[in-house]
Amino acid sequence: MRHLLKPAALLCTSALFLISGSAMAQASGLSRTMVGKADVSVPGREAVVAKVEVAPGARAGRHTHPGDEISYISEGEVELLIDGQPPRTLKAGESFVVPAGVVHDAHNASSGTVKLIGVYVVEKGKPLATPAP
């Protein structure tokens, strides 16, 4: 019986972690929905495809990725803030690339939701995004 409790406790803890992660993403105004994941030709890396939404008035929050981000804006307008570069305003139909490990943020100053498709070519086993100061 003791062996059954450990996996159950682990499952509950994992579920709480996922729920709290979703709540944090929603509270910040950023949501990422994974739509695909596959190995790429570089050993130890994978491509992750996600639908990303930034709520009106919200910021993604300063963060990094353990690989390159290639994104296409499908709806709305966003201010992209990449450390070491001047801010850029991007609109639906435009794309951007953020190199691995570079701190960046996105700000939706509009009254509509910004929607984009993000492709992340990242190191396997690492978190997709890590908060940055």
Sequence and secondary structure as in RCSB ss.txt:
>XXXX:A:sequence
MRHLLKPAALLCTSALFLISGSAMAQASGLSRTMVGKADVSVPGREAVVAKVEVAPGARAGRHTHPGDEISYISE
GEVELLIDGQPPRTLKAGESFVVPAGVVHDAHNASSGTVKLIGVYVVEKGKPLATPAP
>XXXX:A:secstr
 HHHHHHHHHHHHHHHHHHHHHHHHHHHTEEEEEEEEEE SSTTEEEEEEEEEE TT B  SEE SEEEEEEEEE
SEEEEEETTS  EEEETT EEEE TT  EEEE  SSS EEEEEEEEEETTS S EE  
